[in-house]
């Protein structure tokens, strides 16, 4: 664990990637160096371990619960809520028990995670269950309307499948699966010509139209629509079928919009150029560092000298570089900031501690500290990294 907090740099730099996901592409746009640092090898770690958070981990569990429920209910034709068939599925799956087991496993995983120190899951199983219920209820209203029937198993019309469309590739079998099953979940799609891919939460048939749907447990964001539109593009590029509609299910609302081929063509051209450009950028080591409004939230900012130079004169920053002057037992230490000011670094009761032996004179990069009248207070989410050099020496 201590190796993750000693900033020695990658042992093997990542300079290319065969296929990009939507999230990878967004990181590349924001900062190529961030993309490169996150995906490079660090000793035994194939990539730099992301710092876990309660929101991310619980969101993953919510997705898993919805996927399991959706698949099970699909097998019995999306029965009406409160019907015997619906109740039987819930009785068999026991969603609350499933969530309890997932949360227990998550706590164990965090204890062994190289950056899991101090991460606490405060949500109870019942709170997670209520989140799942709110999101599931909104989605299942649509599922009930497309309950399986003999009509649902009719062959797709020719103008829907576009059998002669030259864009069809290895994923065209998905069309036949969708025809047979009426809905698919967690579908992996990869563009046949552009190195970009994605996992689609749900693809379903409404009459003879295809709908692309995605679950979101957080707040509404503009990038969500862009992501789902990419999924629409991937479906079209793989099957030749243009989705009629795209949907995003949030906890408290649903957003939907129509999709047309002209928009997909324009989007495809733009993504092709964008992907080629950024893959060229990360072919060099280290890649270009771009300042942006997310720098203070970057998971690998401890490695970025440009970032630390930029914040060295900012007194309000939650991140600081400090040289240890004198140790104060288990309560913290005194130090000197890059600008020459003296400071006291104080350990709060919930701070899990420094993962390596502190010595006077060493340089540290602290992330997630709290400013308190000149002191820097370290909390359960704070991290302390040992660096061999100060930005003042660069």
N, C-alpha and C positions, 0 to 999 in steps of 0.2 A: 504493500500500500504506500509506503513512504516514497517509493520510486516515482509515483505519479505526482508527488509534490516536490520533486527535485527537478528543476527545469533544465534538462539536458538536450532537449530537442528531439525530433524524430530520428529513429535509427534507420528508417527507410522512407523516403519522401514519396508521396503519391503524385504522380505527374499525369495520370490519365484514368479514365473510367469507361468501361465498355458501354454502359447504359445509365442514363441519369433519370432520377425520379423528379417529381415536381419540386419537392423540398430541396433536393440537391441543386436544382437549377436556380432556385430563389437565393440560396446561399452563394452560389457563384456570382449572381448579379450583385449581391450586396457586398461581397468581399472575397475575391479569389483566394487570398491567403487563408482566410478562415476555413474555406472549403478544403484546402490542401492540408492544413494542420489537423483538422478534425479527422481526416481520412488516411493520414499517414500512419506508419507502424511505429510503436514505441516499445521496444523490447518484445516481451511476450504478448503485448496487446496489439491486435491487428489494426486498431484505430484508437484514437484517444477516447476514453470512456466519457460519455456525456454525464453531467451531473444530474441525478434523478430529482424529480420534484413531485409533490403530492398531486398537483393538478394533472401532470402528464401520466403518471402511473395509474391514477384512478380513472382517467379518461380512457386508457387502454382497456381496463376491466369493463367499463361500460360498453365499449365497442364489442368485446368478446361476448358479453351477456346478450346483447341485441342480435349478434350473428347466430348464436346458438338457438335463441328463441325463434328467430325468423326461419331458420332452416327446418326446425322441428314442426312449426306450424304450416310451413309450405308442404311438407310431406302429407299432411291431412287436409290439404285444400284450403288453407286460411279460413278456418271455421269462425263463426260469429263469436265475439266476446261473450263470456258467461254461458256459452253453450257447453254441453257435456264433453264434446271433443276438445274444446279449448281448455276446459278445466283439467282434462286428463293430461294434456301436454304439460301444463304448469305443475301438476302433481308429480309427473315423472321427472321433469328437469329440476324442480326445486331451486328456482333462481336465487333465493336468499341464501340457501346453503352453498350454492355455487360461489356466490360473492364472498361469503365468509371464508371459504377455503382459499379463494384467490387473494384476499387481504392477508391471511395468515402466511401464505407462501411469499407474498410481496415483502412482508416484514423480515422474513428470513433472507430473502434475496438482498435486501438493502444492507443487512448486517455484513454480508460478504462482498458487497459492491466496493470497488476501489475508491469511489467518491461518495459512498452512501452515508458516511459519518455525519450525524446531526440531522439527517432527513427523517421527519416524523410524519406518519400517516394518521391524521386526526379524524378523518371521516369514519363513521361507524358503518357496519354493514347495512343497517336500515337506511342511512342517509344515501348511500350508493344505490340501494335498491329503489329509492324514490326517484333518483335521477334517471335510472333506467326506465322506470315506469312512465315518467313524463315523456321521454323521448319515444318510447315504444308506442304509447297510445296515439301520438300524432301520426306515426308512420302506419300503424295498423289500420287506421281509418281507410287508407287507400288500399291496403291489402284485402280488406273485407269486400271491397267493391269489385275486386278481380278474383273472387273465389273460383277455384278450379271447377270446370264443368266440361261437358262434352264439347261445347263450342270452343273452349280454351285449347283443345288439342287439335284443332283443325290445322291443316298445312298452311304455311305462310304463303301469301300471295306473291307472284313473281315480281311485281313492282316493289315489294318490300325487301326481298332478299337480294334482288339485283344479281341473279346468277351469272350474267355475262360481264359483270363489272370487273375490270382487270385489277382493281385494288385488293381483291380478295387474296388472302394469304393463309398461312398455317392456322390462324385463329378463326378461320371461317366456320369451323365446326361449332363454334360458340353459337352461331345462328340457329343451328339445329337443336342444340341443347336448350336454348332459350325457347324455341318452338315447343319442345317437349315438356319442359319443366315450368315455363312461364315466368320464372324469376331465377336469377343467379346471384350469389353473394361472394364477396372477396375474390373478384375476378382479376387475374393478372393480364395486363395488355401491354404489348410492346410494338412500337411503330416499326413498320417493315423497312424504312429507309433512314429514319432519324434515330440516333441513339437516345431514346427517351421512353420511359415506361411509367406504369402506375397500377395500383391496386384499387379497383372500384368496389365500394361497399355493396351496392345493389344495382343490378340491371334487371328490369322487368318489362313485361308486355302489358299494354293496356289496349285491348282490342288488337289491332294489327300494328300498333305503334310501339316503338322502343323508348323507354324512359331510363335515364341515368340518374341515380340517386346517391347521396352521400350523407353520413351522419356527422354532426359536429356537436361536441359537448361544451364548447366555449362560447364566447361572444361572437356576434356577426362581424365579419371582416371582408374587405373587398377581395382579398386574395382567394377566398373560398370559392367565389364564382369563377375566377380564373382557373383554379385547380380543377373544378368539375368540368369546365369547358375543355380542358386538356383531356380529360377522360372521354368526353364526347368525340374529340378528334381521334383519340386512339381507337375507339370502337369503330368509327367510320373507316379509318385507315386499314384496320384489320379485316373488316367484314364487308365494306361497301355500303353499309346501312347507315343512313343519317338519323340520329336520334330525333324524335319529335319534340322532346322536352327534357330539361334537366331540373333536378330538385335537390335542395339542401334541407335536411331536417335538424333544426336546433331544438333545445330543450323546450322552448316556449313558442316557437313559430316555425313555419315552413316557407321557404322561398323557392319559386319556380319560374322558369322562363322558356320560351321557345328556342329552337336551334335550327339554323339553316345552313345549307352547303356553302354559300358564299362566305359566311363568317368563318367556317372551318378551313376553307382554302386560304384565306388571308392569314389566319392564325398559324397554319402549317408553314407558310412561307416565312413568317416572322420567327418562329421557333427554330427553323432550320438554320437561319443565319445566326441567331443568338447562340445556339448550342455550338456551332462550329467555331465561333469567336472565342467563347469562354474555355473551350477545351484547348485551344491554342494558347490562351493566357496561362493556364496551369501546367503547361508543358515545361516551364522553367522553374527553377528552385532557388530561393523561395519565390512564390507567386506574388503578384501585385497586392499590396495592402491598400484598401480603400476606406477612408473615413466615412462613417454613416451614423445615423441616429440610433443604431442598435449596438454600437461598439461596447457600451457599458454592460450589455447583456450577453455578449459573445462568450461562448463556453471555453474558448481557447485564448482569450485576451491576455492571459498571463504570459504567453509567448511573444506577444506583439510589441516590440520596442516602440513602434510608431505610436501606439495607443498610450503607453506609459509616458512618453515624452509629452504627448498632448495634454495629459491630465496633471502633469507634475506641478503646475502652477494653479490648479483648481482646488480651493480649500473645501469645497462642498462635496468633492468626489467621495463615493463610498469605497473606492479602490485607492490604495496608497502603496508607494514603494518606500521602505524604511530600512535603515541600517541599525541593527541592535546595538545599544550602548551598554545597558546593564539589565540583568535578569532580576525579576521580582518574585521568585518562587513560582507557585502555581497560580499567581494572580495576574501575570503579564510581564511586561518589560518596558523600559524606556528606550527611545530611539531617536534618530535624526532623519527628517524627511529630505527629499532630494533638494528642496529649496533652502536647506540649512536650518530649518526650524526644528526645535526639540518637541517631542511628543511623548505621550504615555499610551501604551497599548494595553487595554484592560480586558481580561477574560470575563465575560458574563457567565452566570451559573449554567446556562444551557449550551455554552461553547464546548464542543467535544474534544478540544485540545489540538495542539500541533502534532503532526504525525512523525516528526523527526526531532532529534536532539538539537535544541537551540544553543548557539554559542555567541558570545559577544563579538561584534565586528562583522557578522554575516549580513548579507542583503536579502530582504524578503519582499515579496509582492503579495499584498493582502487584498483579497476580493470580498466584497459584501460586508465591509465594516460599517459601523455607525459612528457618526461624529457627535460628540457630547462635550461641549465647552472646551474644545482643544484636545480632548482625549479621543482615542479611537477604540470603540468598544466592539469586541468580537462576539458574534452570536452563533446560534446553532447552524445557520446557513453560511457563515463566513468560512473562507479557505485561506490557508497560508502556504505560499510556495517559496522554496529556497532557490535563489538565482545566483549564479556565479559572478555576475557583474551588475553594476548600477547603470542606469541610463545616463547618469552624469559622466560616466567614463567613456561613453560612445562618441 
